[in-house]
Amino acid sequence: MPNVDLGEEVKAVIQVLDTEKGDARMVEELMGYCAEHLSRQKCPRSIDFEAQLPRLPTGKLYKRLLKDRYWADHKNRLL
């Protein structure tokens, strides 16, 4: 994710199950887990929840599409 001061920052994008919703409690739980198990610079600064993440026909996550989406949003805000 773009960051004005650092260039980029860590963002978590999580695909939730149909029966779950990404809410403030889940964000708090995930951020706490990351803080316990990861170094500070590897912890996400924010979390987004998606119903479906972009995947290749093989099922592998297509990270480039996610990254491009956030960079495009950032560039549109700057214009």
PDB file of N, CA, C and O in Angstrom:
ATOM      1  N   MET A   1       0.849  -1.171   0.000  1.00  0.00           N
ATOM      2  CA  MET A   1       0.000   0.000   0.000  1.00  0.00           C
ATOM      3  C   MET A   1       0.891   1.229   0.000  1.00  0.00           C
ATOM      4  O   MET A   1       1.892   1.258   0.715  1.00  0.00           O
ATOM      5  N   PRO A   2       0.552   2.241  -0.782  1.00  0.00           N
ATOM      6  CA  PRO A   2       1.356   3.463  -0.801  1.00  0.00           C
ATOM      7  C   PRO A   2       1.318   4.188   0.539  1.00  0.00           C
ATOM      8  O   PRO A   2       0.301   4.189   1.232  1.00  0.00           O
ATOM      9  N   ASN A   3       2.437   4.800   0.887  1.00  0.00           N
ATOM     10  CA  ASN A   3       2.542   5.598   2.102  1.00  0.00           C
ATOM     11  C   ASN A   3       3.322   6.855   1.750  1.00  0.00           C
ATOM     12  O   ASN A   3       4.402   6.770   1.166  1.00  0.00           O
ATOM     13  N   VAL A   4       2.786   8.018   2.096  1.00  0.00           N
ATOM     14  CA  VAL A   4       3.402   9.291   1.739  1.00  0.00           C
ATOM     15  C   VAL A   4       4.800   9.413   2.331  1.00  0.00           C
ATOM     16  O   VAL A   4       5.719   9.868   1.649  1.00  0.00           O
ATOM     17  N   ASP A   5       4.977   9.016   3.582  1.00  0.00           N
ATOM     18  CA  ASP A   5       6.265   9.176   4.255  1.00  0.00           C
ATOM     19  C   ASP A   5       7.260   8.073   3.920  1.00  0.00           C
ATOM     20  O   ASP A   5       8.443   8.348   3.720  1.00  0.00           O
ATOM     21  N   LEU A   6       6.795   6.827   3.856  1.00  0.00           N
ATOM     22  CA  LEU A   6       7.699   5.687   3.714  1.00  0.00           C
ATOM     23  C   LEU A   6       7.784   5.127   2.292  1.00  0.00           C
ATOM     24  O   LEU A   6       8.676   4.332   1.995  1.00  0.00           O
ATOM     25  N   GLY A   7       6.874   5.528   1.418  1.00  0.00           N
ATOM     26  CA  GLY A   7       6.837   4.962   0.078  1.00  0.00           C
ATOM     27  C   GLY A   7       5.812   3.843  -0.006  1.00  0.00           C
ATOM     28  O   GLY A   7       4.911   3.880  -0.844  1.00  0.00           O
ATOM     29  N   GLU A   8       5.950   2.850   0.859  1.00  0.00           N
ATOM     30  CA  GLU A   8       5.001   1.739   0.948  1.00  0.00           C
ATOM     31  C   GLU A   8       4.826   1.335   2.398  1.00  0.00           C
ATOM     32  O   GLU A   8       5.694   1.579   3.236  1.00  0.00           O
ATOM     33  N   GLU A   9       3.690   0.714   2.681  1.00  0.00           N
ATOM     34  CA  GLU A   9       3.447   0.162   4.012  1.00  0.00           C
ATOM     35  C   GLU A   9       2.715  -1.165   3.865  1.00  0.00           C
ATOM     36  O   GLU A   9       2.142  -1.460   2.816  1.00  0.00           O
ATOM     37  N   VAL A  10       2.741  -1.952   4.918  1.00  0.00           N
ATOM     38  CA  VAL A  10       2.103  -3.271   4.901  1.00  0.00           C
ATOM     39  C   VAL A  10       0.603  -3.114   5.117  1.00  0.00           C
ATOM     40  O   VAL A  10       0.162  -2.412   6.027  1.00  0.00           O
ATOM     41  N   LYS A  11      -0.164  -3.771   4.274  1.00  0.00           N
ATOM     42  CA  LYS A  11      -1.626  -3.813   4.394  1.00  0.00           C
ATOM     43  C   LYS A  11      -2.042  -5.266   4.260  1.00  0.00           C
ATOM     44  O   LYS A  11      -1.528  -5.984   3.403  1.00  0.00           O
ATOM     45  N   ALA A  12      -2.962  -5.702   5.095  1.00  0.00           N
ATOM     46  CA  ALA A  12      -3.490  -7.052   4.993  1.00  0.00           C
ATOM     47  C   ALA A  12      -4.828  -6.995   4.271  1.00  0.00           C
ATOM     48  O   ALA A  12      -5.691  -6.182   4.603  1.00  0.00           O
ATOM     49  N   VAL A  13      -4.991  -7.855   3.291  1.00  0.00           N
ATOM     50  CA  VAL A  13      -6.269  -8.000   2.593  1.00  0.00           C
ATOM     51  C   VAL A  13      -6.685  -9.452   2.802  1.00  0.00           C
ATOM     52  O   VAL A  13      -5.993 -10.375   2.373  1.00  0.00           O
ATOM     53  N   ILE A  14      -7.819  -9.642   3.464  1.00  0.00           N
ATOM     54  CA  ILE A  14      -8.226 -10.966   3.922  1.00  0.00           C
ATOM     55  C   ILE A  14      -9.549 -11.350   3.284  1.00  0.00           C
ATOM     56  O   ILE A  14     -10.500 -10.569   3.272  1.00  0.00           O
ATOM     57  N   GLN A  15      -9.593 -12.560   2.755  1.00  0.00           N
ATOM     58  CA  GLN A  15     -10.834 -13.106   2.212  1.00  0.00           C
ATOM     59  C   GLN A  15     -11.571 -13.798   3.343  1.00  0.00           C
ATOM     60  O   GLN A  15     -11.065 -14.749   3.940  1.00  0.00           O
ATOM     61  N   VAL A  16     -12.779 -13.311   3.634  1.00  0.00           N
ATOM     62  CA  VAL A  16     -13.570 -13.891   4.723  1.00  0.00           C
ATOM     63  C   VAL A  16     -14.538 -14.929   4.166  1.00  0.00           C
ATOM     64  O   VAL A  16     -14.935 -14.870   3.002  1.00  0.00           O
ATOM     65  N   LEU A  17     -14.908 -15.873   5.014  1.00  0.00           N
ATOM     66  CA  LEU A  17     -15.901 -16.874   4.642  1.00  0.00           C
ATOM     67  C   LEU A  17     -17.271 -16.227   4.558  1.00  0.00           C
ATOM     68  O   LEU A  17     -17.495 -15.151   5.113  1.00  0.00           O
ATOM     69  N   ASP A  18     -18.177 -16.879   3.869  1.00  0.00           N
ATOM     70  CA  ASP A  18     -19.527 -16.340   3.719  1.00  0.00           C
ATOM     71  C   ASP A  18     -20.210 -16.128   5.064  1.00  0.00           C
ATOM     72  O   ASP A  18     -21.027 -15.220   5.212  1.00  0.00           O
ATOM     73  N   THR A  19     -19.878 -16.959   6.035  1.00  0.00           N
ATOM     74  CA  THR A  19     -20.544 -16.882   7.333  1.00  0.00           C
ATOM     75  C   THR A  19     -19.912 -15.842   8.255  1.00  0.00           C
ATOM     76  O   THR A  19     -20.461 -15.541   9.315  1.00  0.00           O
ATOM     77  N   GLU A  20     -18.768 -15.294   7.864  1.00  0.00           N
ATOM     78  CA  GLU A  20     -18.067 -14.327   8.713  1.00  0.00           C
ATOM     79  C   GLU A  20     -18.131 -12.938   8.104  1.00  0.00           C
ATOM     80  O   GLU A  20     -18.340 -12.768   6.903  1.00  0.00           O
ATOM     81  N   LYS A  21     -17.945 -11.954   8.967  1.00  0.00           N
ATOM     82  CA  LYS A  21     -17.852 -10.576   8.516  1.00  0.00           C
ATOM     83  C   LYS A  21     -16.603  -9.974   9.125  1.00  0.00           C
ATOM     84  O   LYS A  21     -16.271 -10.236  10.281  1.00  0.00           O
ATOM     85  N   GLY A  22     -15.922  -9.173   8.343  1.00  0.00           N
ATOM     86  CA  GLY A  22     -14.772  -8.455   8.884  1.00  0.00           C
ATOM     87  C   GLY A  22     -15.270  -7.253   9.658  1.00  0.00           C
ATOM     88  O   GLY A  22     -15.786  -6.302   9.072  1.00  0.00           O
ATOM     89  N   ASP A  23     -15.119  -7.290  10.968  1.00  0.00           N
ATOM     90  CA  ASP A  23     -15.573  -6.184  11.792  1.00  0.00           C
ATOM     91  C   ASP A  23     -14.425  -5.682  12.665  1.00  0.00           C
ATOM     92  O   ASP A  23     -13.307  -6.190  12.587  1.00  0.00           O
ATOM     93  N   ALA A  24     -14.710  -4.690  13.486  1.00  0.00           N
ATOM     94  CA  ALA A  24     -13.684  -4.085  14.331  1.00  0.00           C
ATOM     95  C   ALA A  24     -13.069  -5.107  15.289  1.00  0.00           C
ATOM     96  O   ALA A  24     -11.872  -5.049  15.572  1.00  0.00           O
ATOM     97  N   ARG A  25     -13.876  -6.033  15.784  1.00  0.00           N
ATOM     98  CA  ARG A  25     -13.348  -7.056  16.697  1.00  0.00           C
ATOM     99  C   ARG A  25     -12.335  -7.943  15.988  1.00  0.00           C
ATOM    100  O   ARG A  25     -11.291  -8.277  16.549  1.00  0.00           O
ATOM    101  N   MET A  26     -12.647  -8.325  14.749  1.00  0.00           N
ATOM    102  CA  MET A  26     -11.733  -9.172  13.994  1.00  0.00           C
ATOM    103  C   MET A  26     -10.440  -8.416  13.672  1.00  0.00           C
ATOM    104  O   MET A  26      -9.353  -8.990  13.733  1.00  0.00           O
ATOM    105  N   VAL A  27     -10.555  -7.144  13.333  1.00  0.00           N
ATOM    106  CA  VAL A  27      -9.364  -6.326  13.062  1.00  0.00           C
ATOM    107  C   VAL A  27      -8.485  -6.278  14.311  1.00  0.00           C
ATOM    108  O   VAL A  27      -7.269  -6.449  14.227  1.00  0.00           O
ATOM    109  N   GLU A  28      -9.096  -6.048  15.454  1.00  0.00           N
ATOM    110  CA  GLU A  28      -8.355  -5.980  16.718  1.00  0.00           C
ATOM    111  C   GLU A  28      -7.644  -7.304  17.012  1.00  0.00           C
ATOM    112  O   GLU A  28      -6.480  -7.311  17.414  1.00  0.00           O
ATOM    113  N   GLU A  29      -8.340  -8.410  16.811  1.00  0.00           N
ATOM    114  CA  GLU A  29      -7.751  -9.737  17.039  1.00  0.00           C
ATOM    115  C   GLU A  29      -6.560  -9.986  16.119  1.00  0.00           C
ATOM    116  O   GLU A  29      -5.502 -10.434  16.562  1.00  0.00           O
ATOM    117  N   LEU A  30      -6.742  -9.693  14.841  1.00  0.00           N
ATOM    118  CA  LEU A  30      -5.668  -9.929  13.868  1.00  0.00           C
ATOM    119  C   LEU A  30      -4.467  -9.029  14.120  1.00  0.00           C
ATOM    120  O   LEU A  30      -3.324  -9.475  14.022  1.00  0.00           O
ATOM    121  N   MET A  31      -4.718  -7.766  14.443  1.00  0.00           N
ATOM    122  CA  MET A  31      -3.610  -6.846  14.731  1.00  0.00           C
ATOM    123  C   MET A  31      -2.854  -7.299  15.985  1.00  0.00           C
ATOM    124  O   MET A  31      -1.626  -7.217  16.033  1.00  0.00           O
ATOM    125  N   GLY A  32      -3.576  -7.771  16.986  1.00  0.00           N
ATOM    126  CA  GLY A  32      -2.932  -8.288  18.194  1.00  0.00           C
ATOM    127  C   GLY A  32      -2.083  -9.505  17.906  1.00  0.00           C
ATOM    128  O   GLY A  32      -0.966  -9.627  18.409  1.00  0.00           O
ATOM    129  N   TYR A  33      -2.618 -10.414  17.088  1.00  0.00           N
ATOM    130  CA  TYR A  33      -1.872 -11.613  16.718  1.00  0.00           C
ATOM    131  C   TYR A  33      -0.589 -11.233  15.977  1.00  0.00           C
ATOM    132  O   TYR A  33       0.483 -11.768  16.261  1.00  0.00           O
ATOM    133  N   CYS A  34      -0.708 -10.310  15.031  1.00  0.00           N
ATOM    134  CA  CYS A  34       0.474  -9.881  14.272  1.00  0.00           C
ATOM    135  C   CYS A  34       1.506  -9.237  15.189  1.00  0.00           C
ATOM    136  O   CYS A  34       2.704  -9.485  15.050  1.00  0.00           O
ATOM    137  N   ALA A  35       1.048  -8.413  16.125  1.00  0.00           N
ATOM    138  CA  ALA A  35       1.967  -7.741  17.043  1.00  0.00           C
ATOM    139  C   ALA A  35       2.739  -8.751  17.893  1.00  0.00           C
ATOM    140  O   ALA A  35       3.906  -8.530  18.216  1.00  0.00           O
ATOM    141  N   GLU A  36       2.087  -9.860  18.253  1.00  0.00           N
ATOM    142  CA  GLU A  36       2.746 -10.888  19.062  1.00  0.00           C
ATOM    143  C   GLU A  36       3.741 -11.724  18.258  1.00  0.00           C
ATOM    144  O   GLU A  36       4.758 -12.159  18.800  1.00  0.00           O
ATOM    145  N   HIS A  37       3.464 -11.953  16.981  1.00  0.00           N
ATOM    146  CA  HIS A  37       4.235 -12.914  16.201  1.00  0.00           C
ATOM    147  C   HIS A  37       5.135 -12.323  15.122  1.00  0.00           C
ATOM    148  O   HIS A  37       5.954 -13.041  14.549  1.00  0.00           O
ATOM    149  N   LEU A  38       5.002 -11.039  14.836  1.00  0.00           N
ATOM    150  CA  LEU A  38       5.810 -10.422  13.779  1.00  0.00           C
ATOM    151  C   LEU A  38       6.567  -9.220  14.323  1.00  0.00           C
ATOM    152  O   LEU A  38       6.181  -8.628  15.330  1.00  0.00           O
ATOM    153  N   SER A  39       7.635  -8.874  13.649  1.00  0.00           N
ATOM    154  CA  SER A  39       8.331  -7.649  14.030  1.00  0.00           C
ATOM    155  C   SER A  39       7.459  -6.455  13.658  1.00  0.00           C
ATOM    156  O   SER A  39       6.574  -6.572  12.810  1.00  0.00           O
ATOM    157  N   ARG A  40       7.700  -5.321  14.280  1.00  0.00           N
ATOM    158  CA  ARG A  40       6.846  -4.155  14.117  1.00  0.00           C
ATOM    159  C   ARG A  40       6.719  -3.708  12.661  1.00  0.00           C
ATOM    160  O   ARG A  40       5.630  -3.347  12.217  1.00  0.00           O
ATOM    161  N   GLN A  41       7.820  -3.731  11.920  1.00  0.00           N
ATOM    162  CA  GLN A  41       7.775  -3.259  10.539  1.00  0.00           C
ATOM    163  C   GLN A  41       7.032  -4.226   9.607  1.00  0.00           C
ATOM    164  O   GLN A  41       6.669  -3.844   8.494  1.00  0.00           O
ATOM    165  N   LYS A  42       6.802  -5.455  10.037  1.00  0.00           N
ATOM    166  CA  LYS A  42       6.072  -6.433   9.222  1.00  0.00           C
ATOM    167  C   LYS A  42       4.579  -6.476   9.542  1.00  0.00           C
ATOM    168  O   LYS A  42       3.812  -7.107   8.815  1.00  0.00           O
ATOM    169  N   CYS A  43       4.162  -5.817  10.612  1.00  0.00           N
ATOM    170  CA  CYS A  43       2.748  -5.799  10.985  1.00  0.00           C
ATOM    171  C   CYS A  43       1.976  -4.873  10.054  1.00  0.00           C
ATOM    172  O   CYS A  43       2.455  -3.791   9.716  1.00  0.00           O
ATOM    173  N   PRO A  44       0.787  -5.291   9.640  1.00  0.00           N
ATOM    174  CA  PRO A  44      -0.018  -4.416   8.783  1.00  0.00           C
ATOM    175  C   PRO A  44      -0.481  -3.184   9.547  1.00  0.00           C
ATOM    176  O   PRO A  44      -0.772  -3.250  10.742  1.00  0.00           O
ATOM    177  N   ARG A  45      -0.544  -2.076   8.851  1.00  0.00           N
ATOM    178  CA  ARG A  45      -1.058  -0.845   9.456  1.00  0.00           C
ATOM    179  C   ARG A  45      -2.570  -0.766   9.309  1.00  0.00           C
ATOM    180  O   ARG A  45      -3.243  -0.037  10.038  1.00  0.00           O
ATOM    181  N   SER A  46      -3.095  -1.533   8.351  1.00  0.00           N
ATOM    182  CA  SER A  46      -4.545  -1.569   8.153  1.00  0.00           C
ATOM    183  C   SER A  46      -4.930  -2.914   7.552  1.00  0.00           C
ATOM    184  O   SER A  46      -4.101  -3.629   6.990  1.00  0.00           O
ATOM    185  N   ILE A  47      -6.218  -3.236   7.688  1.00  0.00           N
ATOM    186  CA  ILE A  47      -6.733  -4.509   7.183  1.00  0.00           C
ATOM    187  C   ILE A  47      -8.008  -4.238   6.405  1.00  0.00           C
ATOM    188  O   ILE A  47      -8.893  -3.520   6.871  1.00  0.00           O
ATOM    189  N   ASP A  48      -8.095  -4.817   5.216  1.00  0.00           N
ATOM    190  CA  ASP A  48      -9.322  -4.786   4.415  1.00  0.00           C
ATOM    191  C   ASP A  48      -9.850  -6.206   4.300  1.00  0.00           C
ATOM    192  O   ASP A  48      -9.082  -7.168   4.278  1.00  0.00           O
ATOM    193  N   PHE A  49     -11.164  -6.326   4.227  1.00  0.00           N
ATOM    194  CA  PHE A  49     -11.801  -7.628   4.062  1.00  0.00           C
ATOM    195  C   PHE A  49     -12.489  -7.673   2.710  1.00  0.00           C
ATOM    196  O   PHE A  49     -13.164  -6.721   2.319  1.00  0.00           O
ATOM    197  N   GLU A  50     -12.321  -8.769   2.000  1.00  0.00           N
ATOM    198  CA  GLU A  50     -12.913  -8.954   0.678  1.00  0.00           C
ATOM    199  C   GLU A  50     -13.700 -10.257   0.670  1.00  0.00           C
ATOM    200  O   GLU A  50     -13.337 -11.218   1.348  1.00  0.00           O
ATOM    201  N   ALA A  51     -14.769 -10.280  -0.095  1.00  0.00           N
ATOM    202  CA  ALA A  51     -15.542 -11.512  -0.255  1.00  0.00           C
ATOM    203  C   ALA A  51     -14.794 -12.489  -1.159  1.00  0.00           C
ATOM    204  O   ALA A  51     -14.872 -13.704  -0.972  1.00  0.00           O
ATOM    205  N   GLN A  52     -14.065 -11.948  -2.145  1.00  0.00           N
ATOM    206  CA  GLN A  52     -13.332 -12.784  -3.101  1.00  0.00           C
ATOM    207  C   GLN A  52     -12.044 -12.078  -3.495  1.00  0.00           C
ATOM    208  O   GLN A  52     -12.069 -10.907  -3.873  1.00  0.00           O
ATOM    209  N   LEU A  53     -10.934 -12.772  -3.410  1.00  0.00           N
ATOM    210  CA  LEU A  53      -9.647 -12.238  -3.841  1.00  0.00           C
ATOM    211  C   LEU A  53      -9.353 -12.708  -5.265  1.00  0.00           C
ATOM    212  O   LEU A  53      -9.779 -13.794  -5.659  1.00  0.00           O
ATOM    213  N   PRO A  54      -8.624 -11.893  -6.039  1.00  0.00           N
ATOM    214  CA  PRO A  54      -8.303 -12.308  -7.413  1.00  0.00           C
ATOM    215  C   PRO A  54      -7.345 -13.495  -7.418  1.00  0.00           C
ATOM    216  O   PRO A  54      -6.318 -13.487  -6.739  1.00  0.00           O
ATOM    217  N   ARG A  55      -7.696 -14.506  -8.190  1.00  0.00           N
ATOM    218  CA  ARG A  55      -6.869 -15.713  -8.247  1.00  0.00           C
ATOM    219  C   ARG A  55      -6.625 -16.100  -9.696  1.00  0.00           C
ATOM    220  O   ARG A  55      -7.445 -15.841 -10.576  1.00  0.00           O
ATOM    221  N   LEU A  56      -5.482 -16.723  -9.918  1.00  0.00           N
ATOM    222  CA  LEU A  56      -5.152 -17.287 -11.219  1.00  0.00           C
ATOM    223  C   LEU A  56      -5.979 -18.549 -11.430  1.00  0.00           C
ATOM    224  O   LEU A  56      -6.532 -19.075 -10.465  1.00  0.00           O
ATOM    225  N   PRO A  57      -6.083 -19.048 -12.648  1.00  0.00           N
ATOM    226  CA  PRO A  57      -6.836 -20.283 -12.887  1.00  0.00           C
ATOM    227  C   PRO A  57      -6.354 -21.464 -12.038  1.00  0.00           C
ATOM    228  O   PRO A  57      -7.119 -22.391 -11.771  1.00  0.00           O
ATOM    229  N   THR A  58      -5.093 -21.428 -11.618  1.00  0.00           N
ATOM    230  CA  THR A  58      -4.559 -22.494 -10.772  1.00  0.00           C
ATOM    231  C   THR A  58      -4.986 -22.354  -9.313  1.00  0.00           C
ATOM    232  O   THR A  58      -4.757 -23.262  -8.514  1.00  0.00           O
ATOM    233  N   GLY A  59      -5.603 -21.227  -8.960  1.00  0.00           N
ATOM    234  CA  GLY A  59      -6.029 -20.991  -7.587  1.00  0.00           C
ATOM    235  C   GLY A  59      -5.062 -20.132  -6.797  1.00  0.00           C
ATOM    236  O   GLY A  59      -5.368 -19.724  -5.676  1.00  0.00           O
ATOM    237  N   LYS A  60      -3.898 -19.852  -7.367  1.00  0.00           N
ATOM    238  CA  LYS A  60      -2.903 -19.038  -6.677  1.00  0.00           C
ATOM    239  C   LYS A  60      -3.359 -17.580  -6.638  1.00  0.00           C
ATOM    240  O   LYS A  60      -3.938 -17.072  -7.598  1.00  0.00           O
ATOM    241  N   LEU A  61      -3.089 -16.920  -5.517  1.00  0.00           N
ATOM    242  CA  LEU A  61      -3.464 -15.520  -5.346  1.00  0.00           C
ATOM    243  C   LEU A  61      -2.729 -14.647  -6.353  1.00  0.00           C
ATOM    244  O   LEU A  61      -1.520 -14.787  -6.539  1.00  0.00           O
ATOM    245  N   TYR A  62      -3.455 -13.754  -6.999  1.00  0.00           N
ATOM    246  CA  TYR A  62      -2.875 -12.847  -7.983  1.00  0.00           C
ATOM    247  C   TYR A  62      -2.600 -11.518  -7.283  1.00  0.00           C
ATOM    248  O   TYR A  62      -3.404 -10.589  -7.359  1.00  0.00           O
ATOM    249  N   LYS A  63      -1.454 -11.434  -6.598  1.00  0.00           N
ATOM    250  CA  LYS A  63      -1.108 -10.284  -5.763  1.00  0.00           C
ATOM    251  C   LYS A  63      -0.968  -8.999  -6.558  1.00  0.00           C
ATOM    252  O   LYS A  63      -1.286  -7.921  -6.056  1.00  0.00           O
ATOM    253  N   ARG A  64      -0.498  -9.100  -7.783  1.00  0.00           N
ATOM    254  CA  ARG A  64      -0.280  -7.906  -8.599  1.00  0.00           C
ATOM    255  C   ARG A  64      -1.585  -7.112  -8.781  1.00  0.00           C
ATOM    256  O   ARG A  64      -1.567  -5.882  -8.739  1.00  0.00           O
ATOM    257  N   LEU A  65      -2.702  -7.799  -8.981  1.00  0.00           N
ATOM    258  CA  LEU A  65      -3.980  -7.093  -9.133  1.00  0.00           C
ATOM    259  C   LEU A  65      -4.361  -6.345  -7.862  1.00  0.00           C
ATOM    260  O   LEU A  65      -4.882  -5.231  -7.929  1.00  0.00           O
ATOM    261  N   LEU A  66      -4.105  -6.948  -6.707  1.00  0.00           N
ATOM    262  CA  LEU A  66      -4.387  -6.266  -5.438  1.00  0.00           C
ATOM    263  C   LEU A  66      -3.519  -5.026  -5.290  1.00  0.00           C
ATOM    264  O   LEU A  66      -4.012  -3.944  -4.974  1.00  0.00           O
ATOM    265  N   LYS A  67      -2.236  -5.191  -5.520  1.00  0.00           N
ATOM    266  CA  LYS A  67      -1.306  -4.072  -5.374  1.00  0.00           C
ATOM    267  C   LYS A  67      -1.664  -2.953  -6.347  1.00  0.00           C
ATOM    268  O   LYS A  67      -1.677  -1.782  -5.967  1.00  0.00           O
ATOM    269  N   ASP A  68      -1.950  -3.301  -7.586  1.00  0.00           N
ATOM    270  CA  ASP A  68      -2.300  -2.296  -8.593  1.00  0.00           C
ATOM    271  C   ASP A  68      -3.558  -1.524  -8.191  1.00  0.00           C
ATOM    272  O   ASP A  68      -3.645  -0.320  -8.434  1.00  0.00           O
ATOM    273  N   ARG A  69      -4.517  -2.193  -7.586  1.00  0.00           N
ATOM    274  CA  ARG A  69      -5.754  -1.535  -7.160  1.00  0.00           C
ATOM    275  C   ARG A  69      -5.456  -0.434  -6.139  1.00  0.00           C
ATOM    276  O   ARG A  69      -5.981   0.675  -6.249  1.00  0.00           O
ATOM    277  N   TYR A  70      -4.621  -0.737  -5.155  1.00  0.00           N
ATOM    278  CA  TYR A  70      -4.320   0.253  -4.121  1.00  0.00           C
ATOM    279  C   TYR A  70      -3.452   1.384  -4.657  1.00  0.00           C
ATOM    280  O   TYR A  70      -3.628   2.537  -4.261  1.00  0.00           O
ATOM    281  N   TRP A  71      -2.526   1.074  -5.544  1.00  0.00           N
ATOM    282  CA  TRP A  71      -1.703   2.132  -6.135  1.00  0.00           C
ATOM    283  C   TRP A  71      -2.544   3.025  -7.033  1.00  0.00           C
ATOM    284  O   TRP A  71      -2.323   4.236  -7.059  1.00  0.00           O
ATOM    285  N   ALA A  72      -3.502   2.471  -7.769  1.00  0.00           N
ATOM    286  CA  ALA A  72      -4.370   3.271  -8.631  1.00  0.00           C
ATOM    287  C   ALA A  72      -5.228   4.215  -7.785  1.00  0.00           C
ATOM    288  O   ALA A  72      -5.394   5.386  -8.129  1.00  0.00           O
ATOM    289  N   ASP A  73      -5.774   3.701  -6.676  1.00  0.00           N
ATOM    290  CA  ASP A  73      -6.570   4.546  -5.769  1.00  0.00           C
ATOM    291  C   ASP A  73      -5.736   5.696  -5.236  1.00  0.00           C
ATOM    292  O   ASP A  73      -6.207   6.830  -5.150  1.00  0.00           O
ATOM    293  N   HIS A  74      -4.497   5.399  -4.881  1.00  0.00           N
ATOM    294  CA  HIS A  74      -3.586   6.419  -4.342  1.00  0.00           C
ATOM    295  C   HIS A  74      -3.298   7.489  -5.400  1.00  0.00           C
ATOM    296  O   HIS A  74      -3.335   8.683  -5.103  1.00  0.00           O
ATOM    297  N   LYS A  75      -3.017   7.068  -6.612  1.00  0.00           N
ATOM    298  CA  LYS A  75      -2.713   8.023  -7.686  1.00  0.00           C
ATOM    299  C   LYS A  75      -3.914   8.880  -8.009  1.00  0.00           C
ATOM    300  O   LYS A  75      -3.767  10.072  -8.279  1.00  0.00           O
ATOM    301  N   ASN A  76      -5.117   8.291  -7.988  1.00  0.00           N
ATOM    302  CA  ASN A  76      -6.347   9.075  -8.260  1.00  0.00           C
ATOM    303  C   ASN A  76      -6.580  10.136  -7.200  1.00  0.00           C
ATOM    304  O   ASN A  76      -7.062  11.225  -7.511  1.00  0.00           O
ATOM    305  N   ARG A  77      -6.245   9.835  -5.956  1.00  0.00           N
ATOM    306  CA  ARG A  77      -6.412  10.822  -4.877  1.00  0.00           C
ATOM    307  C   ARG A  77      -5.427  11.973  -5.013  1.00  0.00           C
ATOM    308  O   ARG A  77      -5.727  13.096  -4.608  1.00  0.00           O
ATOM    309  N   LEU A  78      -4.250  11.705  -5.581  1.00  0.00           N
ATOM    310  CA  LEU A  78      -3.251  12.754  -5.741  1.00  0.00           C
ATOM    311  C   LEU A  78      -3.575  13.718  -6.872  1.00  0.00           C
ATOM    312  O   LEU A  78      -3.116  14.861  -6.871  1.00  0.00           O
ATOM    313  N   LEU A  79      -4.369  13.257  -7.840  1.00  0.00           N
ATOM    314  CA  LEU A  79      -4.703  14.108  -9.004  1.00  0.00           C
ATOM    315  C   LEU A  79      -5.769  15.109  -8.704  1.00  0.00           C
ATOM    316  O   LEU A  79      -6.150  15.887  -9.580  1.00  0.00           O
TER     317      LEU A  79
END
